[in-house]
Amino acid sequence: MNLWDIALKNLRRRKSKAAFVLVGLTIGVSAVVVFISIAEALTQNINSKLEEYGANILIVPKTENLPLSYGGISLGGVLFEMQEIHEEELAKIREIANAKNVAAVGPMLLGAVEIGSRKAVLAGMDFQVASQLRPWWKIQGSQPEEEGVLAGAEAARILGIVVGKPVAVNGRSLVVSGILEATGSQDDQILFTPLATAQSILHKEGRISLAEVAALCSGCPIEEMVRQISAIIPGANVMAIKQVVEGRMATLNQFRKASYGLSAIVVLVGALVVLVTMMGSVRERTAEIGIFRAIGFRSSHIMKIILLEAGIVSVLAGVLGYLLGLGATKIALLFFAPGGGHSGHGIALPVDPWLAGAALALAIVLGLTASFYPARVAARLDPCEALRSL
């Protein structure tokens, strides 16, 4: 009979002790898996939601303009000096150190135009990146071609614009390709056309009013990107649009720190459960250990038997703890979803092989570490003293 067989037989004979250790380790491991999985799931969810905000860096010309407005009501302004951005300058953005974080760059030209007897704002833009910069747009019709125009919902209502009909913009006939559904933003009052068309109508070839940049925000250094773009385009003000996200990210970081702290506490409690249980098991087996020593087992053999028992239970606890943790996380994430999970659009549960391996490693390290002292005590028992307990 080898040491492995002895360890298995001891676990079968002392099922209650083994079950107690198994439950303690399983709860500890599953709690750690739950805390880490929830934090990672919420992080991934927020990172994916960030892309729905579209542009998060805005490039506008430097100006000495003093706007006179309050509460959304414009009273005019005093213009001292206005610099323009040249379209070719935007190519430099692809050369910054963090260029890999740039998902899309959208130049835009704004200007006032005449539509019959009325005036409106015409915006020229690159429609190839429109889906990345304005993912919330819903168009009744299609995006405009070179001689086409896309109307905001409010602009279409006021100007009487109909899809498929031509409209005269500064005397130039453009075909209405589509109408935007209401967005609740300034886009509702604007007419959109391809950038080259707008530049031609407004007589501003090669110039733009502003540029929008969509940065991949999963760990991207927005502030550093703003600094880099400002350095290569000195004639522009570069601003980060991140107020919407900062609060959620700060809250998530606090939750992550709290989850790590709670995980440490749970791991400590689990280690104490294993330690106390294994110490009790050693005391109950004093006579058995004395017999082993009397028939020739060395101290190292006794230690190996105790640690083998702890190792077997730890492996089972690691597997069960990870599976139980994933199940508990899936249930917990329902409460973080919009509407408490009743909307049917829950937060995706990340299945991370690294976390599975870490959970198994944690259970084994925790079980063996907590069992080392009881195993050491068992190995140091005096065979004569142990046999007197018979």
Protein Blocks (a to p, Z undefined) as FASTA:
>chain_A
ZZklmmmmmmmmmmmlmmmmmmmmmmmmmmmmmmmmmmmmmmmmmmmmmmmnopabdcdd
ddfbdcddeehiagbjadfbdcdddfklmmmmmmmmklmmpmbdcddddddddehjbccd
dddddfklmmmmmmmbccehddddfkbccddfklmmmnopaehiacdeehiacddfbdcd
dehiaklmpccddfklmmmmnopghiafbdcddddfehpafklmmmmmmmmmmmbccddd
fklmmmmmmmmmmmmmmmmmmmmmmmmmmmmmmmmmmmmmmmmmmmmmmmmmmnopafkl
mmmmmmmmmmmmmmmmmmmmmmmmmmmmmmmmmmmpghhlpnopacdddddfklmmmmmm
mmmmmmmmmmmmmmmmmmmpcfklmmmmZZ
